[in-house]
Amino acid sequence: MPISFSMPFLKLAHLSDLHLDMSRESDASAASLVKALSAQDVDHVVVTGDLTHRGSHAEFKRFREHFAPWMETGRLTFIPGNHDRPGEDVGSGFMEGRKVHTVEKAGLFLVCVDSTGEHNRNYFHSHGELTEGVVDEVDRALDAAPKDALVAVLLHHHVMPLPLESFPEWIATKMGLPHASELALGSRLLERVGGRCDLVLHGHRHIPNEADLGTPGERALRVYNSGSSTDLGRFRVFSHMAGQLVGQPEWCQAAEPAKPRTAVHNVRPALQYLVGQLGMALF
């Protein structure tokens, strides 16, 4: 459908890796993002995993409280990340046991993919999982996409190689561990969705990234890593109309400056996980 500029644009916001815990700093970061979302008059919000930091029900409750205006109006879609799977494993319920499901809204068709696995119950096993069966499910799901809707595939883990972001990741990679690796079938997924999908939106890596994969079919394909929205204090907003992106996505700054987390933020839950495992081994 050709774009008519008398039609209103729709806005899609992409957030990820909020890592909400029960701290004041976490609450302040989330509240600042929510305030910016409201100011942008966003039509729909997607959060591509790691809503929580330790996978607890209390953290997920805090997320629901912050994003209530979008949840209550059906304008929020979220999927699990690896940080939603340890602890109380709150993330296992995000997609009700399904690995793939679709969400259809006005002018928007979302294919939600759970790229986590049971190995993510271990706090230190952060890499994702994507099987041929799941890729096939995504392929079939795209058959139902309307021609006049913007089509996006959502998943947490990255589908293309991305730079290492920390010394521990460098060490893990040198040891042959997959902690920072892209999904093994990520390139296969991109091949299957190419030409049938406009956007692949993901998180997991905290430094944002984007890739334009050209036009392999009827639709151009672009891949966007949100980065950590709470660390960055910003998020991308995609304008679209009649199933087409309008211009380039814009970065929207949060209401308050971000306060990026330090390594200590990960040390505490890591120690708690180790203590819990030791306790189970002893008793």
Buried (B, 14 or more C-beta within 10 A) or exposed (E): EEEEEEEEBBBBBBBBBBBBBBEEEBBBBBBBBBEBBEEBEBBBBBBBBBBBBBBBEBBBBBBBBBBEEBBEEEBBBBBBBBBBBBBBBBBBEBBEEEBBBBBEBEBBBBBBBBBBBEBBBEBBBBBBBBEEEBBEBBBEBBEEBEEEBBBBBBBBBBBBEBEBEEEBBEEBBEEEBBBBBBBEBBEBBBEBBBBBBBBBBBBBBBEBBEBEBEEBEEBBBBBBBBBBBBBBBBBBBBBBBBBBBBEEBEEBBBBBEBBEBEEEBBEEBBEBBEEEEEEEEEE
